[in-house]
Amino acid sequence: MDRALYISMTGAKHNMLAQTVHSNNLANANTTGFRADFAQARSMGVYHGEGHPTRAYALTENPSSNFSQGAMIQTGRDLDFAIEGEGFVAVQSADGSEAYTRAASLQITAQGQLVTGSNMPVLGQGGPVFIPPTSKIDIGVDGSITIKGANPLDLAQPDRIRLVNPDLAELEKGEDGLFRLRDGAEAPIDGAIRLQPGFVESSNVNAISEFTDVLSLSRQYELSVKMMKTVEGNSESSARLLQSQ
């Protein structure tokens, strides 16, 4: 009976963890550039010495994220752009390390720093990008930044946005929603990446699929709890039988 109780208990626990993943995806269905996370379940045997496993328990894993491209949404803003195909924008995370995102709805702070919508500094060729006071800013398809002063003929290119295309198998998502290379290295610049100015990329979350998964996991959780109650009832019945002997 304890085996059935152990399996049911771990099943209920990891169903809750899987629901957390899908609920987070659902909550970010309208987040620009968001990449949905996968969740998978498998059974894990418990071994004590040689031979066959004495127990088995459920395990929920988050193996990777869905890197398929979201829909392009036209905004017309000079500081918005979407990445065509694969690739990421390099930003500086809160701990100072280099991280990557697809959310490219940018803004300029009062200090002239170019940041993402979540206030992460955008990285250029030599570090964070700063924009001098200007009347207009254009972002080219290759990530180059062109600014125009009061005189339309006064043009300058202070920097170019750092665009990278690392191996997707080596990326992992942090709790801040940013991607990083597993070994902590920095991805090289990829000059082949092209941008689509005036657009943003929507989340690639399939809201209907995520909602269906949440409902399915909820039912599985209820079944696991019922199984635990059944095992508890069987255990009490066995104890009464032993006491009557």
Summary of the structure (lengths in Angstrom):
residues: 245
radius of gyration: 25.3
end to end distance: 20.3
largest distance: 101.1
contacts: 703
relative contact order: 0.21
helix: 27%
strand: 31%
